[in-house]
Amino acid sequence: MSEVTKTSRSLAGIAGIVAVATLISKIFGLVRQQAIAAAFGVGPAFDAYNYAYVIPGFLLILLGGINGPFHSAIVSVLAKRKQEEAAPLVETITTIVSSALLIVTIALIIFAESLTELVAPGLAKTSEGQTIRAIAIEQFRIMAPMAILAGLIGIGFGTLNAADQYWLPSISPLFSSVAVIGGIGILALQLGPKIIEPEYARIGGLVLAWGTLAGAILQWLVQLVAQWRAGMGTLRLRFEFNRPGVRDVLKILAPATFSSGMMQINVYTDLWFASFIPQAASALGYAGLLVQTPLGILSNVLLVPLLPVFSRLAEPQYWSELKGKIRQGLMITAVAMLPLSALIMSLAVPIVRVIYERGAFNSQASNFVAPVLMAYAFGMFVYLGRDVLVRVFYALGDGETPFRVSVFNIFLNALLDYLMVNAFGAPGLVLATVGVNISSMVMLLVLLDRKLNGLPWLEWLFPFASLSAGSVVAGLACWGTFWSTERLLGSEGLLVLLLQLAIASLVGLGVFAALATQLKLAEVDIFVARLRQKFLRKKAS
C-alpha cells in the first residue's frame, strides 16, 4: 500500500511540474504565433514557411517531441535498468542516431528543391505560388540541420525523464519561440510598417527559418548540459552496439518511429492538397497552433507520468490494474477535451479575432481561419485518446501494431482528403485527419481488447457517451450566451470581445461541470476534490 501511495504522489508531483512548464512553453508559442500573424498575416512569408517546415518540422516533432518515439523508447528501457548502465547506453544510441541523421541532413540540403516540389506541387501553377516556392526552398535549406538536432533533442527528453527531471524538458521548447520572436522584433525595428509589404516577404521568410534553427540549437544545448550533470551520458562516440539495452531501445524505436511517421505523412498529404488552395497552409498553421496548445499541455501532463506506469504494469499479472490506468487516461482525456472542443467550436470566430487580428491579419483572414479551427477542435479528444492507446502498446513492447494501423490510415487519409476538400475546402483537410484518428482509435481499442484478454467496453462506453452529451449542451449554452452578449454589447473592440469570451466560457464550463458531477465518475470527483483542497488552502492562508 505504501508503495502504491508513493507512486500516486510522485505521479501527481510530476504532472504538476510538467503542467506548469508546458503551460509556460505554450504561452511563448502562442506569443510567437501572434508575432508572426501581426508581421506576415496569411502572406507569402508564412505560407512558404509552412511548406518549408514540413520535413524539418516533421523530424523535430517525430524524433524530438516529448512523448515521441525516441522519448518513449528511451524511458521504457532506462526505467527498467540500473543508473550506472544509463550513460554507456545513451551514448551508444546517440552515436547511432547522430550518424544516421547526419546523412539525412546532407540529403535534405542537396535535394531541397525537389522535396519542396514534392510537398507543394500546386505552388508552380501561379506566379504568386512560384514566389512562395522560391522562399520555401531557401527556408528549407536553412532548417535542414534540424534533422540531426531532432534526434539529439528526443534522446535528451527521454534521458532526463528517466533521471526524474521533468521541468527542463517540458519548458525547453520555449527557446525556439524566443528565437523566432526576437528575430521578428529585430526585423520590425528595421523595416517598421514596411514589414507587411510583399517585396520584403523573402527577408521575413529567412528570419523565420534562421530563428527556428537557432531555437532548436538552444533547446538541445540546455538539455545537453543537464544530461551531463545528471551523469546520463556525454557527446562521446561509443560503438558498443551489443551492449544490453541497445537492442531493446532499437526494437521499440524503429517501429515507433515509423508509426509516428505515418501520422506525419498524413500532415504532408494535407499540405499537398492545401497547396492548391490559396492561403490554406497559413490557415492550417494558425488554427493548428490554437488547438495544439491545450492538447500539448494535457498530452504532457497525462502521458509523461503515465508511460512509466504503463511500462511497470506490462506483465500479465498486472493487466487488471493496467486496464484501470488505461480507463483513467481515456476518461481524464474526455473530461478535459470534450468540453474544451465544444467551447472552441462555439467561439471559433471571436477566439481567432482576439488572438490574431492585428497588423497584417485582418477580419477576412479571421473568417478564413475560424472554420479550420472548428474542424481541429472537433477532433481534439480522438487525437489525444489515440496517443494514450499507442503508449500502452509501446509499454507492452509492441511497436508493430501501431505501425500497421498507421500504414492503413495513410491510404484512408488520402481518400478522405480527396473527398473532404472537394466538399468543405480547407476545413475538409482537417476533418479528414479527424476521421483518420477516429479510425486509429477504434482499431487500437479492438486490438488491445484482444491483447489484454478483454476490455470492459460497456463500463467505459456509458460515461464517455454521457460526457459527450454534456459537452454538446455546454457548447450550445456557450454559443447562446455569446450571441446574447453580442446583441447587448456589440462585436467590436478587444475588451468587449474578451469580456464576451470570458462570460460565455464560464457559462459553458459551468454547465458541463454541473452535468459531469452528476455522473459520479472517479476522475471527475478527484479533479473537483483537488480544486476544493487548493481553494480552501489558499483561503485559510
Salt bridges, closest charged atoms under 4 A:
GLU85 OE1 - ARG81 NH1 3.15
GLU91 OE1 - ARG238 NE 2.78
GLU113 OE2 - ARG133 NH2 3.40
GLU117 OE1 - ARG133 NE 3.10
GLU138 OE1 - ARG202 NE 2.80
GLU240 OE2 - ARG238 NH1 2.80
GLU240 OE1 - ARG243 NE 2.68
ASP248 OD2 - ARG81 NH2 3.09
GLU357 OE2 - ARG353 NE 3.54
ASP387 OD1 - ARG386 NH2 2.75
ASP387 OD1 - ARG391 NH1 3.65
ASP398 OD2 - LYS451 NZ 3.23
GLU400 OE1 - ARG404 NH1 3.90
GLU486 OE1 - ARG487 NH1 3.53
GLU492 OE1 - ARG353 NH2 3.29
GLU523 OE2 - ARG327 NH1 2.77
